[in-house]
Amino acid sequence: MLSVAGALKKLLKEFTAVTPEVVPLLQSRNRVLAEELRAPFDLPLFTNSSMDGFAVLSEDVKKAGADHPIELSVIADIPAGSIAQKGIANGQAMRIMTGAVIPLGCDAVVPIEDTNFNEQNFIGGFPWPIRINKPVNPGAFLRVQGQDVHAGEVVLRAGTFLRPQEVGFLGMLGFEEVPVYRPPKVAILSTGDELVRIGSALDSGKIYDANSVMLASQIVECGGEYLDLGIAKDNQDEIYQRLEGAFSEQVDLIVSSAGVSVGAFDLVRQVIEEHGSISFWRVNMRPGKPLAFGEYRGIPFIGLPGNPVSAFVGFEVFVRPAIEKMSGLKNSSRQAQKVRLTEEIQSDGRESYLRAIVFQKEDGLYAKLTGHQGSGNLRSLVQSNAFLIVPSEVKSLPIGAEVSAWITGANHQADFNE
């Protein structure tokens, strides 16, 4: 059997980024940038006030204090979005709003709270006096043109994952459209005579096909689109027809659940080998040892086990990195953290991914298992917020041992505090 690291390295060598496309800015969220982007202009675009206050010459107020305020004549208002028609001279000030353009002559802004603005009534037009109670240095409360970004500067590099903050940043720079990688299209095939569609009647010996909806959700979560090939019975011709559907749609990846082990009715692997090839089909991991990788008529194929937890783990370990690489990401989104065990753990020597609850204490992160680790126990996966990763050849870990963990996110209805 291949190690997890060896299998993943072999698998990822066969994937490259899909073709890019240009989309409206608002549709670029959670996509990956396909080209570097340069600033079309400076940010800020012009020197402006960072506070509501008064535009002044700093030398006029350098001796201002609470017990000896400096009085200036206010000669104009500068709302955001407008430009003062004249500059200021010594002894003068202009009331200015946050974001408004600084007038000529001004080298600082005095915040309103450092004046007597709220203590007096202003009747009539300009000029009217304002008392400054605190000095300011040159440049105080000014956002200088270009202090954040200079025109022509690379602001985002290819391979950047676009979160809401990146989308907002590009909006500030006026990008209406963005070049991103398209979502990889992944076909899902469920196999087995025992499976029926959710919503159908359950006859004796039948179970609902939960894997297809679970895998579809995982695909969407990591940036892909899915094509549901439906349920194939344990029949080679039917499996072939379903796989041909994926080929006709020219998907980027085929993912199956069940049918890749050594059982008498595990026929998916046989059909794949007849029309493509299998690179490997067993990995030294728990759960999910019977995991196959190959290609069907040139389309990469990953065969996951049928047990739902095994399918989920196999997806997270192998399918997610493949989709993320096709999406243009340079590194996997799954980053391990170190946690300490609050209970002893037993393993069988395979690299194990154990469902657990990770919680915070004053001195760090701790973890405990969510009940028994059977590969059919999907409820324990729902109750978890992490996978503990026990290395291969390790068969037991004591209380207090430090292990790596993938934090998968908490169910908002659950309480993960100890």
C-alpha positions in Angstrom: 0.0 0.0 0.0 1.1 3.5 -0.7 1.5 6.0 2.1 -0.9 8.9 2.2 1.9 11.4 1.3 3.1 9.2 -1.5 -0.3 8.6 -2.9 -1.2 12.3 -2.7 2.0 13.3 -4.5 1.4 10.8 -7.3 -2.2 12.0 -7.7 -1.5 15.7 -7.7 1.1 15.4 -10.4 -1.8 14.6 -12.8 -3.7 17.8 -12.2 -3.2 21.3 -13.5 -5.2 24.5 -13.3 -8.3 24.7 -15.5 -8.9 27.4 -18.0 -9.5 30.9 -16.8 -12.5 33.1 -17.5 -13.4 36.8 -16.9 -16.4 37.3 -14.6 -18.1 40.4 -13.0 -16.4 41.5 -9.8 -19.3 40.4 -7.6 -19.1 36.8 -9.0 -15.4 36.5 -8.2 -15.8 35.9 -4.5 -14.3 32.5 -3.4 -12.5 32.2 -6.8 -8.8 32.2 -7.6 -7.2 35.0 -9.5 -5.8 33.8 -12.8 -3.5 36.9 -13.6 -1.7 39.5 -11.5 -3.5 42.8 -11.3 -1.9 46.2 -11.2 -3.3 49.4 -9.7 -4.7 51.7 -12.3 -4.2 54.7 -10.0 -2.9 55.7 -6.6 -4.7 54.9 -3.4 -5.7 57.1 -1.8 -6.5 58.8 -5.1 -5.9 62.2 -3.5 -4.8 63.5 -0.1 -7.8 63.6 2.1 -8.9 63.9 5.7 -9.1 60.8 8.0 -11.4 62.6 10.5 -14.3 65.0 10.7 -12.6 68.2 11.8 -10.9 71.4 10.6 -8.3 71.8 7.9 -5.5 74.1 9.3 -1.9 75.1 9.0 -0.2 73.3 11.8 2.1 76.2 12.7 -1.0 78.2 13.6 -2.0 75.8 16.4 1.4 74.6 17.6 0.9 76.5 20.9 -2.8 75.6 21.4 -3.9 74.1 24.7 -7.0 73.7 26.9 -6.1 76.7 28.9 -5.0 78.9 26.0 -7.0 77.9 22.8 -6.1 79.3 19.5 -8.9 81.0 17.6 -9.1 80.7 13.8 -11.6 82.0 11.3 -13.6 79.2 9.5 -14.0 80.4 5.9 -15.6 77.3 4.2 -17.1 73.9 4.5 -15.6 70.9 2.6 -18.1 68.0 2.4 -16.8 64.6 1.1 -17.0 64.6 -2.7 -16.4 68.3 -3.1 -13.2 70.4 -3.6 -12.6 73.7 -1.9 -12.6 76.6 -4.4 -9.8 78.4 -2.6 -6.9 77.7 -0.2 -6.4 78.6 3.4 -3.9 81.2 4.8 -2.6 81.8 8.3 -5.3 82.4 10.9 -7.9 80.5 8.8 -9.5 77.1 8.9 -12.0 75.1 6.9 -14.5 72.6 8.3 -13.8 69.3 6.6 -15.5 65.9 6.5 -13.8 62.5 6.5 -12.7 61.6 3.0 -12.8 65.1 1.6 -10.0 66.6 -0.4 -7.5 68.7 1.6 -7.5 72.3 0.5 -4.4 74.1 -0.7 -2.2 75.4 2.1 -3.5 72.8 4.6 -0.9 70.5 6.2 -3.0 69.0 9.0 -6.5 68.4 10.3 -7.7 69.1 13.9 -10.4 66.6 15.0 -13.7 68.1 16.0 -13.3 66.8 19.6 -10.1 69.0 20.0 -12.2 72.1 19.4 -15.1 74.0 20.9 -17.3 73.1 17.9 -20.0 71.5 20.0 -20.1 74.3 22.6 -21.3 77.2 20.4 -24.1 78.1 18.1 -23.3 79.1 14.6 -25.7 81.6 13.0 -25.4 82.9 9.5 -22.7 82.3 7.0 -18.9 82.4 6.9 -16.6 83.4 8.5 -17.1 82.2 12.1 -14.5 81.5 14.7 -13.4 78.1 16.1 -11.2 77.6 19.1 -8.5 74.9 18.8 -7.6 73.2 22.2 -4.8 70.9 21.1 -1.8 71.2 18.7 -1.2 69.0 15.7 1.9 68.1 13.9 2.3 68.5 10.1 0.5 65.6 8.4 -1.8 64.8 11.3 -5.0 63.1 10.3 -4.2 63.2 6.6 -4.4 60.2 4.2 -1.7 61.1 1.7 -2.2 60.3 -2.0 -0.5 57.0 -2.8 0.3 56.0 0.8 -1.5 52.6 0.4 -1.0 51.9 -3.3 0.9 53.5 -6.2 -0.3 53.4 -9.8 1.2 50.5 -11.7 2.0 48.5 -8.5 1.1 44.8 -8.5 -1.7 44.7 -5.9 -2.8 41.0 -6.2 -0.9 38.1 -7.7 -2.1 35.2 -9.7 -3.2 32.4 -7.4 -4.8 34.7 -4.8 -8.0 33.4 -3.3 -10.5 36.2 -3.5 -12.2 36.7 -0.1 -14.7 39.6 0.4 -11.9 41.9 1.4 -10.1 41.3 -1.8 -13.3 41.9 -3.7 -13.8 45.2 -1.9 -10.2 46.2 -2.6 -10.6 45.5 -6.3 -13.8 47.5 -6.2 -11.9 50.4 -4.7 -9.6 50.2 -7.7 -12.5 50.2 -10.1 -12.2 46.7 -11.5 -15.6 45.8 -13.0 -14.4 42.4 -14.2 -11.8 40.0 -12.9 -9.8 37.1 -14.5 -10.3 34.0 -12.4 -10.1 30.2 -12.9 -13.4 28.7 -13.7 -14.9 26.2 -11.2 -13.7 22.7 -11.9 -16.5 20.4 -13.0 -16.6 17.1 -11.0 -18.9 14.2 -11.8 -20.3 12.1 -8.9 -21.2 8.4 -9.3 -22.8 6.3 -6.6 -22.8 2.6 -7.1 -24.6 -0.3 -5.4 -27.9 -2.3 -5.6 -28.7 -1.3 -2.1 -28.9 2.4 -2.8 -32.1 4.4 -3.5 -32.6 8.1 -4.1 -33.5 10.3 -1.1 -37.2 10.7 -1.1 -38.0 7.2 -2.5 -39.5 4.5 -0.4 -37.1 2.3 1.5 -37.6 -1.4 0.8 -36.1 -4.0 3.0 -32.3 -4.1 2.7 -32.1 -0.7 1.0 -30.5 2.5 2.2 -30.6 6.1 1.0 -27.7 7.4 -1.1 -26.2 10.0 1.3 -22.8 10.0 -0.3 -23.9 11.8 -3.4 -25.4 14.8 -1.6 -22.4 14.8 0.9 -19.8 14.8 -1.9 -21.7 17.4 -3.9 -21.7 19.7 -0.9 -18.0 19.1 -0.4 -17.3 19.9 -4.0 -19.2 23.2 -3.9 -17.5 24.0 -0.5 -14.0 23.9 -2.1 -14.9 25.8 -5.2 -16.1 23.2 -7.7 -19.3 22.4 -9.6 -20.8 19.0 -9.6 -22.6 16.8 -12.2 -24.7 14.0 -10.5 -24.4 10.9 -12.6 -27.0 9.1 -10.4 -26.9 5.7 -8.9 -25.4 2.8 -10.9 -26.5 -0.7 -10.0 -23.9 -3.4 -9.6 -23.8 -4.0 -13.4 -20.8 -3.3 -15.6 -22.9 -2.0 -18.5 -24.8 0.4 -16.3 -21.6 1.7 -14.7 -20.1 2.1 -18.2 -23.2 4.2 -19.4 -22.9 6.5 -16.4 -19.2 7.0 -16.9 -19.9 7.8 -20.6 -22.2 10.5 -19.4 -19.3 12.1 -17.6 -17.1 11.8 -20.7 -19.7 13.4 -22.9 -19.9 16.4 -20.5 -16.1 16.7 -20.6 -15.9 17.0 -16.8 -12.5 17.7 -15.2 -12.7 14.9 -12.6 -14.9 11.8 -11.9 -15.4 10.8 -8.3 -17.2 7.6 -7.4 -18.2 6.1 -4.1 -18.1 2.3 -3.6 -17.2 -0.2 -6.2 -13.4 0.0 -5.9 -12.6 -2.7 -3.3 -12.2 -6.4 -3.7 -15.8 -7.5 -3.3 -17.5 -9.7 -5.8 -19.7 -6.8 -6.9 -17.1 -4.0 -6.8 -17.2 -3.4 -10.6 -16.2 0.2 -11.0 -12.5 -0.6 -11.0 -13.0 -3.2 -13.7 -14.8 -0.7 -16.0 -12.2 2.0 -15.4 -9.4 -0.5 -16.3 -11.2 -1.5 -19.5 -11.5 2.1 -20.7 -8.6 3.7 -19.0 -6.2 2.8 -16.2 -5.7 2.5 -12.5 -2.6 4.0 -11.0 -3.2 2.8 -7.4 -6.1 1.4 -5.5 -5.1 1.0 -1.8 -3.7 3.6 0.6 -2.3 3.0 4.1 -4.9 5.1 5.9 -7.9 4.7 8.2 -10.7 5.1 7.3 -10.5 4.8 3.5 -7.9 2.2 2.6 -9.7 1.1 -0.6 -9.2 4.3 -2.6 -8.5 4.2 -6.3 -6.9 6.7 -8.6 -6.6 6.5 -12.4 -8.2 7.9 -15.5 -11.3 7.1 -17.6 -10.8 8.0 -21.3 -8.4 10.7 -20.3 -10.4 12.1 -17.4 -8.9 11.8 -13.9 -10.8 9.3 -11.7 -10.8 9.0 -7.9 -12.7 6.1 -6.5 -13.8 6.6 -2.8 -15.0 3.8 -0.5 -18.7 3.4 0.0 -18.8 3.9 3.8 -19.8 7.5 4.3 -17.1 8.6 6.7 -14.5 6.8 4.6 -15.8 8.7 1.5 -15.8 12.0 3.4 -12.2 11.5 4.7 -11.0 10.3 1.3 -12.4 13.4 -0.3 -10.7 15.7 2.2 -7.4 14.0 1.9 -7.3 13.5 -1.9 -10.2 15.1 -3.8 -10.1 18.5 -2.1 -6.4 19.1 -2.9 -7.0 18.1 -6.5 -10.0 20.5 -6.9 -8.0 23.3 -5.2 -5.1 22.8 -7.6 -7.4 22.8 -10.6 -9.0 26.0 -9.2 -5.6 27.7 -9.3 -4.7 27.5 -5.6 -1.0 27.1 -4.9 -1.4 25.5 -1.4 -4.1 23.4 0.2 -6.6 25.2 2.4 -6.3 22.5 5.0 -3.6 23.5 7.5 -2.8 21.4 10.5 -2.6 22.7 14.1 -1.1 21.1 17.2 -3.5 19.9 19.9 -3.1 17.9 23.1 -5.1 14.7 23.9 -7.4 14.5 26.9 -7.7 10.8 26.5 -5.6 7.8 25.4 -6.0 6.9 21.7 -5.5 3.5 20.1 -4.8 3.0 16.4 -4.0 0.1 14.1 -0.8 1.4 12.7 -2.3 3.0 9.6 -2.3 6.8 9.2 -5.6 7.6 10.9 -8.0 10.5 10.7 -10.1 10.4 13.8 -13.2 12.5 14.4 -12.7 14.8 17.4 -13.8 17.9 19.3 -11.0 20.5 19.6 -11.5 23.1 22.3 -9.6 26.0 23.8 -8.1 26.1 27.2 -5.9 28.9 28.7 -2.7 27.1 27.8 -3.7 25.9 24.3 -5.9 23.6 22.2 -7.1 20.2 23.5 -9.0 17.4 21.8 -11.3 14.5 22.6 -12.8 11.9 20.3 -16.5 11.9 19.4 -17.4 8.4 20.3 -16.6 5.3 18.3 -14.8 5.7 15.0 -16.7 3.2 12.8 -16.6 4.2 9.1 -20.4 4.1 8.9 -20.9 6.4 11.9 -21.7 9.7 10.2 -23.3 11.2 13.3 -19.9 11.3 15.1 -18.6 13.3 12.1 -21.5 15.8 12.6 -20.6 16.1 16.3 -16.9 16.8 15.5 -15.1 19.9 14.5 -11.7 18.4 13.7 -9.8 15.4 12.5 -6.9 14.2 14.6 -4.1 12.8 12.4 -2.3 9.8 13.9 0.8 9.0 11.9 1.4 5.6 10.4 3.0 2.9 12.6 1.7 4.7 15.8 -0.6 2.3 17.6 -1.3 4.3 20.8 -1.0 7.8 22.2 -1.2 8.7 25.9 -3.2 11.5 27.5 -1.3 14.7 27.0 0.3 13.7 23.7 0.6 16.3 21.1 -0.9 15.5 17.6 -1.8 17.3 14.4 -5.4 18.2 13.7 -7.4 19.6 10.8 -9.9 22.1 12.2 -13.0 21.5 10.0 -15.3 24.1 11.5 -17.9 23.8 14.2 -21.6 23.2 13.8 -23.1 26.5 15.0 -25.7 24.6 17.1 -23.0 22.7 19.0 -21.1 23.6 22.1 -17.5 22.6 21.8 -16.3 24.0 25.1 -15.2 21.4 27.6 
